Amino acid sequence: MDELKDLVNDAQAGSEIALEDLVRAVQNPVHHLAMRMLVDPDDALEAAQEILILIVTKLSTFKGESKFLTWVYRVATNYLLNAKKSLAREKGLSFEVFGADLEDGLLIDPTPSADDVVLLNELRISCTMAMLLCLDLPHRVAYVLGDVLELDHLEASEILEISKDNFRQRLSRARKQVLTFSSAYCGVVSEDAKCNCSRRLPKAVELGRVNKQSLVYSIEGAPSYEDVLSEVKSVEGDLKVLKSQSATAFYKSPIDLAARIAEIVNWPT
């Protein structure tokens, strides 16, 4: 996003138009990061708005020593790791609790209909994303930056303001936990797993976890259920989990947050 340089310079010089355009240019990456960290769409939207307000208020501190989007992600991750409102959104989920929940109400021999394919994909994605909530925040953000956003280790370590070696170790620990759980429970990743989407779907519908009339995760841009199963089967080992975790939509902000922020923040003049 080197094209952001001119917008940054103009916004720092006091242009309200450039500032609003700059916020609009980064609102979708910020919202996507918030969605992968928080999973709940309402929490993610609120967090994205608060992060963008921080970006506006802290813009004068950006000195161009890194790419602007790297700096944006640093502001965002600091908020997601440390802000009281962000910490209050934590669900306290663990792999043990999540695993027990997935085992509850599984059907022995399900016969999903052709109409269920959309709900199967909604369930697949929601489960895949919720799995990361079982990681503590430092390991979750390392996993999201490294394996979901696929940032290189140097940039990710700059974002988190830790050494490259520390980031690599943190990401390795997170990967191991996600791989261990996925192999044991996720039927998309392993045929021997305790749960699969077809067996889980009726209970998920009963609990209101998925709703055909209100899709949250299987939206435009999300890979289809059949395509993901095929892609995961085509790779080996750890790559199965990586394919599964990255097979979501890019979660753009559902509203124009830049316009909203322009109404509630006094742009510099």
URVENHU-V122522 format. One record per helix or strand of 3 or more residues. SS is the DSSP state (H for helix, E for strand). FROM is the first residue (numbers start at 0). TO is the last residue. If there is no record, write none. Layout:
# URVENHU-V122522
[[SS/FROM/TO] [SS/FROM/TO]]
This chain:
# URVENHU-V122522
[[H/3/11] [H/15/37] [H/40/60] [H/67/81] [H/83/87] [H/94/102] [H/113/133] [H/136/147] [H/152/159] [H/163/184] [H/196/206] [H/224/232] [H/237/245] [H/256/263]]
